[in-house]
Amino acid sequence: MSANVWGYLPDSGYRAGTDLAGFSVEAVDGGIGKVDKHSDEVDSAHLVVDTGPWILGRRVVLPAGVVTGIDQQEQRVYVGRTKDEIKGAPEFESAGQESNTDYLHQVGVYFGGFPLV
């Protein structure tokens, strides 16, 4: 894993400008929900994922660096984390929080990378 978890891996299949909202999200051990919102800003690219009922409808922010693959035809995003790892991510509480640098710092550290630059 890259120290900068805020950028897509070169072999993830991400194409700049692609809107991933609505894509299904697959953890290494099964489906976890759908992309609610997507940002591809340099050094802070991430997905806001609505996990649906499997963890009580919680939303989480996943840094782009955890994305291992994107299937454009099937509209699926694959992430290199388990459901439990995603469930344990820092709580996402409200809209706009995905641009809060303190919150993103917590998310970056949790997912094993350096915080935002």
N, C-alpha and C positions, 0 to 999 in steps of 0.2 A: 504494500500500500504506500502510495506517495505520501510524503510528509504534508503536502498541501491537499487536503481532502476536499477543497472547494473548487476543484476543476475536474472536468470529465477525463477519464483515462483515454489515451489515444485509441485503444482498441475497443472502446465501449459501443461504438456505432452511432454516437451522437453526432448530429449535423447541426452546426450553428444555425440558429433561427427556427429550429423545429419546436413547435408547441407540444409539450408532452401532457398537458392537462387532459384528463379523461383516460389516460393509459392505465391499464392494470399494472400492479406492482407485485413482483414475485420475489420473496426471500428465498434463501437456499433450501428452506424446508416448507415452502408452500406460499400461497397467495396471502397478501397482507392488506390489500385495499387498492385504492385508485389515487392517481396524482390529482390533487385538488388545484395546485398552483405550481408554477415552475419559474425559476429565474436562471438565466444563463449569464449573469453579470460576471465579468472576469474577477477571479479570486473570491467570489462568494456565490458561485452557482450551486443551486440546491433545488430539492423538490419538497413541497408540502404535501404529505400523504394523509388522506382520510382512511384510517384503518378499519372503518366500519365497525360492526358489532363484536369482532373477536377480542378487542380490548376496550369495549364500551364506547365505541364511536370516537375515540381519541384521534387527534391529528398529531403528526410528528414531522419534524424537519429532517431530511436526509441530505447530507452533503453530496454533491455530484460525484465525488471520488469513490463513493460506495457502489455506484452504478457499474455493473460488469457487462451489461449488454442491453441493447434496445432492438426490439423487433418492430419495425415500422408497420409491416403488413398486419400483424396480429395485435398491434397497439399494446405491447407489453414492455415493461421496464424490469430488468433483472438486477437485483442488488446482492452483493456478497456478504450479507448478514443474515442471521437467523431471526425468526419471529421474536424470540426472547430478547435478543440484543436490541431489536427495534422497540420492543415494549419497554425496555429499561432506559430508553433515550430521555433526555431532559424534557420535561413537560412543555408542550406547546399550548398556550392558553388563549391567545387572541390574535386577531388579524393585526398585521403590522409588526408582530413580535419577530417575524422572520428577518426583519431588517435591524433589529436591536443588536448592537455589537456585543453586549454582555451575554445575551442569550446565545448568539452564534459562537461566541468563545466557548461556552459550556458544551455546545453540540460538537464543535470541532475537537475539543479535548476528548469527549466521550467516544467519538468515532476514531480516535487514535492518530489524529493529525495535529499539526500546529494550529493555533487559533488564527483568525483573520489577520492579514498583514496590515 
